[in-house]
Amino acid sequence: MRYADGPGARCEVFVAAPMERVWELVTDIGLPARLSPELHRVAWLDGARGPAVGARFEGHNRRENMPDWRTVCEITELTEPTEPTESAEPAGSADPAGPRAFAWGVMDADGRYGEPVSDLAGALARWRFELLPEGGGTRLRQSVAIGPGRSGPSLFIDAEPELEEKIVDFRLNELRTGMAATLEGIKSLAEQGDRSGSEH
């Protein structure tokens, strides 16, 4: 597994709560800062006030024994189901809670790992939430693919190229741990009906 191959990871959880509630939490960019072990602060950029394709936000990250760093993210996907038309299906037979997706790319805008990047083609990671209706609740998935842009693992690979596969595997395991924490946090908030996590 090499960095240039764009390796990724995925986690999922069943949430015993309506899709609308889970979607409200997932599209709140401030919520992961409460749940993630790495991300600790976010803010909209360029006057954006909420999620929309093309909207950008910055994320401030920290890890033990490392200087804090900033990334710039751009929303690449915001997919909500189309409401059924009256003539499409008999009353009560259509399910308006179809699949939903929310995704963004992360860029090293400050050049922490090399040349500054402001274009999605050089994203250091791509993140995605997917929501599907399931058994009266919601199946929530989160996934990430790292690269092709340089990121933290790139520095370690530069220093010890013979360990590239181990370095990539270690980073993916870290990301899985973070995703699991985020998903469990969303599940807990959604199932408790706690609205404090949302800005919407």
VOBA-1610 file (N, C-alpha, C; in pm, whole numbers, padded with zeros to 5 digits, always signed):
BEGIN
Met+00085-00119+00000Met+00000+00000+00000Met+00089+00124+00000Arg+00089+00196-00112Arg+00175+00312-00126Arg+00092+00441-00122Tyr+00155+00549-00077Tyr+00084+00676-00062Tyr+00028+00723-00196Ala+00104+00707-00304Ala+00063+00754-00435Ala-00061+00682-00487Asp-00095+00568-00429Asp-00211+00492-00474Asp-00343+00547-00418Gly-00335+00647-00330Gly-00456+00704-00270Gly-00528+00609-00179Pro-00457+00545-00085Pro-00523+00448+00003Pro-00626+00514+00093Gly-00721+00434+00139Gly-00827+00491+00221Gly-00877+00397+00328Ala-00973+00445+00403Ala-01034+00368+00513Ala-01179+00410+00526Arg-01258+00321+00585Arg-01400+00350+00602Arg-01450+00289+00732Cys-01539+00359+00799Cys-01606+00309+00919Cys-01755+00336+00904Glu-01837+00259+00975Glu-01980+00283+00970Glu-02045+00244+01101Val-02166+00297+01120Val-02240+00271+01242Val-02390+00282+01211Phe-02471+00207+01283Phe-02615+00224+01272Phe-02660+00322+01378Val-02740+00420+01338Val-02791+00522+01429Val-02943+00508+01438Ala-02991+00485+01557Ala-03135+00470+01578Ala-03199+00608+01591Ala-03193+00682+01480Ala-03250+00818+01476Ala-03285+00849+01331Pro-03378+00942+01309Pro-03419+00976+01173Pro-03305+01034+01091Met-03312+01014+00961Met-03210+01067+00870Met-03195+01218+00885Glu-03306+01290+00901Glu-03300+01436+00911Glu-03212+01479+01027Arg-03225+01410+01140Arg-03146+01445+01258Arg-02998+01415+01235Val-02969+01300+01177Val-02829+01263+01152Val-02767+01358+01050Trp-02843+01392+00947Trp-02795+01484+00844Trp-02763+01621+00904Glu-02846+01666+00994Glu-02825+01795+01061Glu-02690+01796+01134Leu-02657+01685+01198Leu-02531+01676+01271Leu-02412+01663+01176Val-02426+01578+01075Val-02316+01552+00983Val-02274+01677+00907Thr-02369+01761+00869Thr-02338+01880+00790Thr-02302+02001+00876Asp-02292+01982+01006Asp-02243+02087+01096Asp-02091+02074+01102Ile-02018+02161+01031Ile-01872+02146+01024Ile-01805+02164+01160Gly-01872+02226+01255Gly-01814+02245+01386Gly-01818+02121+01474Leu-01906+02027+01441Leu-01923+01911+01529Leu-01798+01823+01539Pro-01728+01791+01427Pro-01610+01705+01440Pro-01504+01760+01535Ala-01498+01893+01549Ala-01400+01951+01642Ala-01431+01912+01786Arg-01557+01878+01814Arg-01594+01831+01948Arg-01564+01683+01968Leu-01552+01610+01856Leu-01545+01465+01864Leu-01411+01407+01821Ser-01339+01477+01736Ser-01215+01423+01679Ser-01097+01441+01775Pro-01005+01344+01779Pro-00886+01360+01862Pro-00782+01455+01802Glu-00802+01496+01675Glu-00701+01578+01606Glu-00751+01717+01572Leu-00869+01726+01514Leu-00927+01855+01476Leu-00982+01924+01601His-00949+02053+01619His-00999+02120+01740His-01072+02251+01714Arg-01069+02304+01590Arg-01142+02427+01562Arg-01165+02440+01413Val-01282+02491+01372Val-01312+02514+01230Val-01380+02650+01215Ala-01374+02705+01094Ala-01441+02832+01065Ala-01466+02840+00916Trp-01583+02893+00878Trp-01613+02915+00737Trp-01522+03022+00680Leu-01493+03013+00550Leu-01411+03111+00481Leu-01491+03180+00372Asp-01439+03293+00325Asp-01494+03364+00209Asp-01641+03401+00226Gly-01682+03426+00348Gly-01819+03468+00373Gly-01922+03356+00372Ala-01879+03232+00358Ala-01974+03120+00360Ala-02038+03112+00497Arg-02167+03073+00498Arg-02241+03063+00624Arg-02296+02923+00648Gly-02279+02836+00553Gly-02330+02701+00566Gly-02282+02615+00452Pro-02310+02487+00459Pro-02259+02395+00357Pro-02322+02416+00220Ala-02236+02417+00119Ala-02277+02425-00021Ala-02159+02379-00103Val-02183+02318-00216Val-02072+02275-00300Val-01989+02398-00339Gly-01858+02387-00318Gly-01768+02498-00346Gly-01736+02584-00226Ala-01816+02576-00119Ala-01788+02653+00003Ala-01662+02601+00069Arg-01587+02691+00130Arg-01461+02653+00193Arg-01464+02684+00343Phe-01389+02603+00417Phe-01372+02628+00560Phe-01231+02586+00600Glu-01184+02643+00709Glu-01051+02608+00757Glu-01063+02520+00880Gly-00969+02429+00892Gly-00962+02342+01009Gly-00829+02361+01079His-00834+02374+01210His-00713+02388+01290His-00693+02258+01369Asn-00575+02202+01353Asn-00546+02070+01407Asn-00431+02075+01506Arg-00431+01977+01596Arg-00318+01967+01690Arg-00295+01822+01727Arg-00168+01793+01751Arg-00127+01663+01799Arg-00017+01683+01902Glu-00008+01590+01993Glu+00094+01599+02097Glu+00233+01601+02034Asn+00317+01688+02086Asn+00457+01702+02042Asn+00471+01753+01899Met+00368+01821+01848Met+00375+01879+01714Met+00315+02020+01718Pro+00369+02113+01636Pro+00306+02244+01627Pro+00166+02231+01568Asp+00074+02318+01610Asp-00059+02318+01550Asp-00048+02351+01401Trp-00145+02305+01322Trp-00142+02337+01180Trp-00284+02359+01129Arg-00290+02427+01012Arg-00418+02464+00952Arg-00431+02399+00814Thr-00552+02359+00781Thr-00583+02314+00646Thr-00702+02395+00595Val-00718+02396+00464Val-00835+02457+00402Val-00911+02348+00330Cys-01041+02342+00354Cys-01126+02238+00297Cys-01228+02299+00203Glu-01261+02225+00097Glu-01363+02269+00003Glu-01467+02159-00013Ile-01594+02196+00002Ile-01702+02098-00011Ile-01717+02058-00157Thr-01715+01927-00181Thr-01721+01874-00317Thr-01852+01803-00347Glu-01928+01770-00244Glu-02053+01697-00266Glu-02150+01729-00152Leu-02273+01756-00189Leu-02379+01781-00092Leu-02507+01729-00156Thr-02534+01602-00134Thr-02642+01534-00206Thr-02755+01500-00112Glu-02871+01557-00140Glu-02992+01526-00064Glu-03091+01458-00157Pro-03180+01375-00102Pro-03276+01305-00188Pro-03378+01402-00246Thr-03429+01367-00362Thr-03535+01446-00425Thr-03668+01404-00364Glu-03746+01501-00326Glu-03878+01470-00271Glu-03963+01400-00378Pro-04035+01297-00343Pro-04118+01229-00443Pro-04230+01318-00491Thr-04264+01305-00619Thr-04376+01382-00671Thr-04506+01309-00638Glu-04616+01383-00640Glu-04745+01324-00603Glu-04786+01211-00696Ser-04746+01223-00824Ser-04790+01124-00921Ser-04695+01006-00934Ala-04576+01017-00873Ala-04474+00914-00891Ala-04513+00783-00824Glu-04566+00790-00704Glu-04599+00669-00629Glu-04730+00690-00556Pro-04800+00583-00526Pro-04920+00597-00443Pro-04884+00657-00307Ala-04976+00726-00247Ala-04950+00789-00118Ala-04899+00687-00017Gly-04791+00724+00050Gly-04738+00639+00155Gly-04641+00534+00109Ser-04623+00515-00025Ser-04535+00409-00070Ser-04394+00456-00102Ala-04376+00588-00123Ala-04243+00640-00155Ala-04170+00679-00027Asp-04040+00653-00028Asp-03958+00689+00089Asp-03873+00810+00054Pro-03908+00930+00109Pro-03830+01049+00076Pro-03691+01047+00137Ala-03665+00956+00230Ala-03535+00953+00297Ala-03438+00863+00219Gly-03402+00906+00099Gly-03306+00831+00018Gly-03163+00859+00065Pro-03064+00806-00007Pro-02925+00827+00032Pro-02887+00975+00031Arg-02797+01011+00120Arg-02745+01147+00125Arg-02592+01138+00136Ala-02523+01240+00088Ala-02377+01240+00095Ala-02326+01382+00118Phe-02218+01391+00195Phe-02152+01517+00225Phe-02002+01490+00220Ala-01930+01560+00131Ala-01788+01530+00111Ala-01708+01658+00091Trp-01579+01650+00122Trp-01491+01766+00105Trp-01347+01720+00084Gly-01269+01806+00020Gly-01126+01783+00003Gly-01049+01874+00095Val-00932+01828+00139Val-00849+01901+00234Val-00718+01942+00167Met-00684+02070+00178Met-00564+02121+00112Met-00467+02184+00212Asp-00339+02169+00182Asp-00232+02227+00264Asp-00207+02370+00215Ala-00300+02459+00248Ala-00296+02595+00195Ala-00176+02675+00245Asp-00120+02637+00360Asp-00008+02712+00417Asp+00128+02652+00382Gly+00129+02543+00305Gly+00256+02484+00266Gly+00332+02418+00380Arg+00261+02357+00470Arg+00327+02290+00582Arg+00411+02171+00536Tyr+00365+02104+00431Tyr+00433+01982+00387Tyr+00504+01996+00252Gly+00508+02117+00199Gly+00570+02141+00069Gly+00517+02273+00015Glu+00496+02280-00116Glu+00440+02400-00174Glu+00294+02417-00130Pro+00249+02541-00103Pro+00109+02562-00068Pro+00016+02510-00178Val-00097+02455-00136Val-00194+02397-00229Val-00328+02467-00209Ser-00387+02515-00319Ser-00518+02580-00311Ser-00618+02518-00407Asp-00579+02410-00473Asp-00665+02345-00571Asp-00693+02201-00528Leu-00815+02156-00551Leu-00854+02022-00510Leu-00773+01912-00576Ala-00715+01941-00692Ala-00633+01839-00759Ala-00514+01798-00673Gly-00472+01886-00583Gly-00359+01855-00495Gly-00402+01829-00352Ala-00528+01791-00333Ala-00579+01765-00197Ala-00496+01659-00127Leu-00473+01680+00002Leu-00397+01581+00080Leu-00488+01471+00133Ala-00619+01496+00132Ala-00716+01394+00174Ala-00854+01434+00124Arg-00939+01334+00108Arg-01079+01356+00073Arg-01165+01277+00171Trp-01259+01348+00232Trp-01346+01289+00333Trp-01489+01284+00281Arg-01567+01184+00328Arg-01704+01172+00282Arg-01791+01104+00388Phe-01908+01161+00410Phe-02014+01097+00488Phe-02119+01047+00392Glu-02173+00930+00419Glu-02286+00877+00343Glu-02391+00829+00440Leu-02515+00866+00416Leu-02627+00827+00501Leu-02727+00750+00418Leu-02773+00637+00471Leu-02874+00557+00404Leu-02981+00518+00504Pro-03109+00520+00462Pro-03216+00477+00552Pro-03205+00327+00578Glu-03227+00288+00702Glu-03219+00146+00737Glu-03303+00118+00860Gly-03403+00034+00845Gly-03481-00013+00958Gly-03537+00094+01048Gly-03584+00203+00992Gly-03639+00311+01072Gly-03533+00404+01128Gly-03406+00374+01102Gly-03296+00458+01147Gly-03208+00495+01030Thr-03078+00510+01058Thr-02984+00558+00957Thr-02855+00478+00963Arg-02810+00430+00849Arg-02677+00372+00837Arg-02583+00485+00799Leu-02487+00516+00886Leu-02396+00628+00866Leu-02256+00575+00838Arg-02200+00616+00725Arg-02065+00575+00688Arg-01976+00698+00674Gln-01850+00684+00716Gln-01751+00789+00693Gln-01631+00724+00627Ser-01577+00790+00526Ser-01461+00736+00457Ser-01360+00846+00431Val-01235+00805+00408Val-01127+00897+00376Val-01033+00831+00279Ala-00980+00910+00187Ala-00871+00866+00100Ala-00761+00969+00112Ile-00639+00925+00134Ile-00528+01020+00151Ile-00453+01037+00019Gly-00392+01156+00004Gly-00319+01189-00117Gly-00413+01244-00224Pro-00358+01286-00340Pro-00218+01275-00379Pro-00128+01384-00321Gly-00188+01492-00270Gly-00107+01599-00213Gly-00030+01553-00091Arg+00080+01621-00063Arg+00164+01585+00051Arg+00093+01616+00182Ser+00119+01529+00281Ser+00065+01549+00415Ser+00168+01496+00515Gly+00127+01483+00641Gly+00220+01440+00744Gly+00299+01314+00711Pro+00234+01207+00663Pro+00309+01086+00631Pro+00417+01108+00526Ser+00399+01208+00440Ser+00499+01233+00336Ser+00636+01264+00396Leu+00636+01337+00507Leu+00763+01372+00571Leu+00835+01249+00623Phe+00759+01156+00681Phe+00819+01033+00732Phe+00865+00943+00617Ile+00789+00942+00508Ile+00827+00862+00393Ile+00954+00918+00329Asp+00966+01051+00326Asp+01089+01112+00274Asp+01211+01064+00353Ala+01195+01057+00485Ala+01306+01020+00572Ala+01338+00871+00566Glu+01234+00787+00552Glu+01255+00642+00552Glu+01168+00577+00445Pro+01205+00595+00318Pro+01120+00545+00209Pro+01097+00395+00212Glu+01190+00321+00270Glu+01173+00176+00277Glu+01059+00135+00371Leu+01012+00228+00454Leu+00904+00199+00548Leu+00771+00257+00501Glu+00761+00294+00376Glu+00642+00364+00326Glu+00513+00288+00358Glu+00508+00159+00331Glu+00384+00085+00354Glu+00344+00084+00501Lys+00442+00071+00589Lys+00413+00073+00732Lys+00367+00211+00777Ile+00426+00314+00721Ile+00387+00451+00756Ile+00243+00478+00712Val+00210+00438+00590Val+00074+00457+00539Val-00026+00378+00623Asp+00008+00254+00655Asp-00082+00171+00734Asp-00105+00231+00873Phe+00002+00284+00933Phe-00009+00346+01065Phe-00104+00467+01059Arg-00088+00551+00954Arg-00174+00669+00943Arg-00319+00630+00920Leu-00344+00529+00837Leu-00481+00486+00813Leu-00545+00432+00942Asn-00467+00363+01023Asn-00520+00316+01151Asn-00555+00433+01243Glu-00471+00538+01242Glu-00503+00658+01320Glu-00635+00720+01272Leu-00651+00727+01141Leu-00771+00787+01087Leu-00894+00703+01119Arg-00880+00571+01115Arg-00993+00484+01152Arg-01034+00508+01297Thr-00936+00525+01385Thr-00966+00552+01525Thr-01044+00683+01539Gly-00998+00785+01466Gly-01068+00913+01470Gly-01208+00905+01414Met-01224+00832+01304Met-01357+00818+01245Met-01451+00744+01339Ala-01401+00638+01402Ala-01485+00562+01495Ala-01533+00652+01608Ala-01445+00738+01660Ala-01483+00830+01767Ala-01588+00930+01718Thr-01569+00981+01596Thr-01665+01076+01540Thr-01802+01012+01520Leu-01804+00892+01462Leu-01931+00825+01437Leu-02004+00791+01566Glu-01931+00745+01665Glu-01994+00713+01793Glu-02049+00839+01859Gly-01977+00951+01842Gly-02026+01077+01896Gly-02153+01123+01829Ile-02159+01112+01695Ile-02279+01148+01622Ile-02394+01058+01662Lys-02368+00930+01672Lys-02471+00833+01712Lys-02529+00870+01848Ser-02441+00901+01942Ser-02486+00935+02076Ser-02572+01061+02075Leu-02526+01166+02007Leu-02602+01290+02002Leu-02737+01271+01933Ala-02736+01198+01822Ala-02860+01179+01746Ala-02961+01098+01825Glu-02915+00994+01891Glu-03007+00907+01964Glu-03057+00971+02093Gln-02979+01064+02149Gln-03023+01136+02268Gln-03117+01250+02233Gly-03118+01287+02104Gly-03198+01403+02064Gly-03136+01532+02113Asp-03002+01530+02138Asp-02930+01649+02185Asp-02905+01741+02067Arg-02967+01859+02067Arg-02952+01951+01955Arg-02837+02048+01973Ser-02760+02036+02080Ser-02655+02135+02106Ser-02540+02125+02011Gly-02526+02012+01937Gly-02415+01998+01846Gly-02434+02066+01713Ser-02552+02119+01687Ser-02580+02172+01552Ser-02595+02322+01553Glu-02544+02384+01444Glu-02559+02528+01427Glu-02677+02560+01335His-02740+02460+01276His-02846+02485+01179His-02977+02520+01246
//
